[in-house]
Amino acid sequence: MPPAAAAGPRLPVPRSKTYVGCWTCRGRHVKCDAVRPSCQRCAKSKLRCEGYGIRLSWIRHDGSHKPPRQTRLRFSEQDMSNPVFSPEQIDSALEYLDTVDCGPDGVEAAPFAVFASNRALAEHPDPDPDPDPDRQHVPPDHGLLPLSPETLLVWPGTLEIEDEEAYGEADEDVGYLEATSPASSDLVHSHKHSISMMATQQRLAPLLQPFIASSSPEERQLFHFWVTSASALMIATGHPDNPFRHVYVPLAMAAVGTDRNLVGHRSLLHGIYAWAASSLARLQHVDAEGAKRYHELAAKHYQSCLSCLRQSLLLDDAEQHAPTLGAIVLITTMEMVTGTSSHWRMHLRGGRTWLNGIAPTWQQVGDNQIVYQTFRGLEILGFSHDQNKQLDHSRQQSQSSDTSTSTSTTDLPIRLALEANFYKGDASLYQMEKLFGITKPVFDTISTINHLTQVGYTPTQKELDDLESLILMANPCTLRFPSPTEEIERLIRHHACAFYFACVIHYKRLLQHESPANLQYIVEYGLVHFEAIANTEIETELIASGLLWPLFVAASEAETTDLRRRFIEVFASRERLGIAATSQTRRVVQEIWRRRDRSSHPSKVYRHKVMEEMGLDVLLA
């Protein structure tokens, strides 16, 4: 055998390497299965998965720290040298930038780079025949995003809500956020299809500098979190035309940069702060001290919102009606995040009383109509588990859309009750379909069923058959839903079908008093769509919160072990978003199952009675 010295140098073993694993597995130098949001390898090893966000690795200025060979370089060596500039160099660069015309291509003076604004770009159009107007606003995959006018104009896609680094901490002086973005997906890039985006940016441009000057670093952090993440939780389909960004944000920011006392707009701005702080407090990786700080911020802005609301409700200013109602929507839905249920009924009824006292002409504006629809949706779904209670939907609708008759629908047959509860606004302005997947016929039918059960009207069998025929014709499973991307259309269709089957269950249980055992095939049809929604959200990395009402209605009637197990998995996929109402709803559903299993008359165990007996009053929105 030849001596070892005579042998040639040992060749390195070729190894394949990817860069898609979580940071924990990469640090341990083990293969990651790349399951999101937390990999299974970390779970089996009982380790905390650090996620997949982009991280920065700076080289020390003295060059003593060199990156490992396997690290993928995202910058040039010059960029990674982390240069240090003297105060004289910085002052000189700033003076130069103040005097030079940047033109359409921008100008650089280290360490700064200045680009043309939207107005300048309009004067110097891009020669590209197919320009992408949003390209300059796409945030980088890594780094520090300063809360400057340029950053606040960005309407990014979804962020990984379980990664604490996605939100960072506010700098005491400047208000920087350390931000990360997930891997690109079609849904993120679909924002270039948004019709509202450029109009929103143009509306906000003159307001950004006053906002920066008048807001604190904490407020800028909350605002940034709302724009980038929290507002995405307010809709179910991930559609880029999100009114909680493109309508609510401009209305809120109108409160700054003016000498007018726009208390309605200020109430909406404080409502955004309160909602964002409440959501941040419930993030998985926020420590106890940070959660306490966010809770205090939420309480402070909640009180400021209520104070401004009290003043706004006394004004007869049509310009402030939309932001006032928007603020009511936010403080109402905030209870879903915090898990409290003591005030949402008061807010909704107070908002309805106020709406009944003002002229409905303000709703004729498109953006205002969207705000009203979100409020109306909260009413219909929130009060859906009320039986024979005091909410009178016919009076609500007569105030907002048809004041020609004052006849109560309590004594009217189903046909007239259905007509009284129709959404009578401009059909082209109906937004609940693309935002939440609720088609207009299903929306109207749910409203009618709620009304009939609340006023105690007993319909005849023929009337029930007629209503059932209308429900059958409202089946959306074969409809097309024009959308910016195929993924969004698929999500809208799944949500629409889930709502439809929940509507059928709602009708059969409350009006026909059908036994749950006879509804299992409908329950499974709905469950298939809930599972498809969860899978699509994982595939596209979409952070969205579907409405609780259809899930609650369908899951409550599940009887077999397999269906119940699958529903629990759907609930688990939603609970990761930190919405406390989701966990509360799951507990109510499990209590319904327990009582049905022990009851000799399971068909007499109704979901609304169980929730009431548990002392819960969850807003199912």
WOBELSUL-V861089 format. One record per backbone hydrogen bond with DSSP energy under -0.5 kcal/mol. CO is the residue of the C=O (numbers start at 1). NH is the residue of the N-H. If there is no record, write none. Layout:
co=[CO & CO]
nh=[NH & NH]
This chain:
co=[3 & 3 & 4 & 12 & 22 & 23 & 24 & 25 & 25 & 39 & 40 & 41 & 42 & 43 & 47 & 51 & 60 & 64 & 68 & 76 & 78 & 79 & 80 & 86 & 87 & 88 & 89 & 90 & 91 & 92 & 93 & 94 & 95 & 96 & 96 & 100 & 102 & 103 & 107 & 109 & 112 & 114 & 117 & 118 & 119 & 120 & 128 & 131 & 132 & 134 & 135 & 141 & 143 & 144 & 145 & 146 & 148 & 149 & 151 & 158 & 159 & 160 & 162 & 163 & 164 & 164 & 175 & 176 & 177 & 177 & 185 & 186 & 188 & 189 & 190 & 191 & 195 & 196 & 197 & 198 & 199 & 200 & 201 & 202 & 204 & 204 & 205 & 205 & 207 & 208 & 209 & 210 & 211 & 216 & 217 & 218 & 219 & 220 & 221 & 222 & 223 & 224 & 225 & 225 & 226 & 229 & 229 & 230 & 231 & 232 & 235 & 240 & 241 & 242 & 242 & 243 & 243 & 245 & 245 & 247 & 248 & 249 & 250 & 252 & 253 & 260 & 261 & 262 & 263 & 264 & 265 & 266 & 267 & 268 & 269 & 270 & 271 & 272 & 273 & 274 & 275 & 276 & 277 & 278 & 279 & 280 & 283 & 285 & 287 & 288 & 289 & 290 & 291 & 292 & 293 & 294 & 295 & 296 & 297 & 298 & 299 & 300 & 301 & 302 & 303 & 304 & 305 & 306 & 307 & 308 & 309 & 311 & 312 & 315 & 316 & 317 & 318 & 318 & 320 & 321 & 322 & 323 & 324 & 325 & 326 & 327 & 328 & 329 & 330 & 332 & 333 & 333 & 334 & 335 & 336 & 337 & 343 & 344 & 345 & 346 & 347 & 348 & 349 & 350 & 351 & 352 & 353 & 354 & 355 & 359 & 360 & 361 & 362 & 365 & 366 & 367 & 368 & 369 & 370 & 371 & 372 & 373 & 374 & 375 & 376 & 377 & 378 & 379 & 381 & 383 & 391 & 392 & 393 & 394 & 395 & 396 & 397 & 397 & 408 & 409 & 413 & 414 & 415 & 416 & 417 & 419 & 422 & 426 & 427 & 431 & 432 & 432 & 432 & 433 & 435 & 435 & 437 & 439 & 440 & 441 & 442 & 443 & 444 & 445 & 446 & 447 & 448 & 449 & 450 & 451 & 452 & 452 & 453 & 457 & 460 & 461 & 462 & 463 & 464 & 465 & 466 & 467 & 468 & 469 & 470 & 471 & 472 & 476 & 485 & 486 & 487 & 488 & 489 & 490 & 491 & 492 & 493 & 494 & 495 & 496 & 497 & 498 & 499 & 500 & 501 & 502 & 503 & 504 & 505 & 506 & 507 & 507 & 508 & 515 & 516 & 517 & 519 & 520 & 521 & 522 & 523 & 524 & 525 & 526 & 527 & 528 & 529 & 530 & 531 & 532 & 533 & 534 & 535 & 536 & 537 & 537 & 538 & 542 & 544 & 547 & 548 & 549 & 550 & 551 & 552 & 553 & 554 & 555 & 560 & 561 & 562 & 563 & 564 & 565 & 566 & 567 & 568 & 569 & 570 & 571 & 571 & 572 & 574 & 575 & 578 & 579 & 579 & 580 & 581 & 582 & 583 & 584 & 585 & 586 & 587 & 588 & 589 & 590 & 591 & 592 & 593 & 594 & 595 & 601 & 602 & 604 & 606 & 607 & 608 & 609 & 610 & 611 & 612 & 618 & 619 & 620]
nh=[6 & 7 & 7 & 14 & 26 & 27 & 28 & 29 & 30 & 43 & 44 & 45 & 47 & 46 & 49 & 23 & 63 & 66 & 71 & 80 & 81 & 82 & 59 & 90 & 91 & 92 & 93 & 94 & 95 & 96 & 97 & 98 & 99 & 99 & 100 & 102 & 106 & 106 & 114 & 112 & 109 & 107 & 121 & 122 & 123 & 124 & 131 & 133 & 135 & 137 & 138 & 181 & 179 & 146 & 177 & 148 & 152 & 153 & 154 & 182 & 161 & 163 & 164 & 166 & 167 & 168 & 147 & 171 & 145 & 179 & 189 & 190 & 191 & 192 & 193 & 194 & 199 & 200 & 201 & 202 & 203 & 204 & 205 & 206 & 207 & 208 & 208 & 209 & 211 & 212 & 213 & 214 & 215 & 220 & 221 & 222 & 223 & 224 & 225 & 226 & 227 & 228 & 229 & 230 & 231 & 232 & 233 & 233 & 234 & 235 & 545 & 242 & 243 & 245 & 246 & 247 & 248 & 249 & 250 & 251 & 252 & 253 & 254 & 255 & 256 & 262 & 263 & 266 & 267 & 268 & 269 & 270 & 271 & 272 & 273 & 274 & 275 & 276 & 277 & 278 & 279 & 280 & 281 & 282 & 282 & 283 & 286 & 287 & 291 & 292 & 293 & 294 & 295 & 296 & 297 & 298 & 299 & 300 & 301 & 302 & 303 & 304 & 305 & 306 & 307 & 308 & 309 & 310 & 311 & 312 & 313 & 314 & 315 & 317 & 318 & 320 & 321 & 322 & 324 & 325 & 326 & 327 & 328 & 329 & 330 & 331 & 332 & 333 & 334 & 335 & 336 & 337 & 338 & 339 & 581 & 580 & 347 & 348 & 349 & 350 & 351 & 352 & 353 & 354 & 355 & 356 & 357 & 357 & 358 & 362 & 363 & 364 & 365 & 369 & 370 & 371 & 372 & 373 & 374 & 375 & 376 & 377 & 378 & 379 & 380 & 381 & 382 & 383 & 384 & 386 & 393 & 396 & 397 & 398 & 399 & 400 & 401 & 402 & 411 & 412 & 417 & 418 & 419 & 420 & 421 & 422 & 424 & 429 & 430 & 435 & 436 & 437 & 438 & 437 & 236 & 237 & 439 & 443 & 444 & 445 & 446 & 447 & 448 & 449 & 450 & 451 & 452 & 453 & 454 & 455 & 456 & 457 & 388 & 459 & 464 & 465 & 466 & 467 & 468 & 469 & 470 & 471 & 472 & 473 & 474 & 474 & 475 & 479 & 489 & 490 & 491 & 492 & 493 & 494 & 495 & 496 & 497 & 498 & 499 & 500 & 501 & 502 & 503 & 504 & 505 & 506 & 507 & 508 & 509 & 510 & 511 & 512 & 514 & 518 & 519 & 520 & 523 & 524 & 525 & 526 & 527 & 528 & 529 & 530 & 531 & 532 & 533 & 534 & 535 & 536 & 537 & 538 & 539 & 540 & 541 & 542 & 541 & 544 & 546 & 551 & 552 & 553 & 554 & 555 & 556 & 557 & 557 & 558 & 564 & 565 & 566 & 567 & 568 & 569 & 570 & 571 & 572 & 573 & 574 & 574 & 575 & 576 & 577 & 578 & 580 & 582 & 583 & 584 & 585 & 586 & 587 & 588 & 589 & 590 & 591 & 592 & 593 & 594 & 595 & 596 & 597 & 598 & 599 & 604 & 605 & 606 & 610 & 611 & 612 & 613 & 614 & 616 & 615 & 620 & 621 & 549]
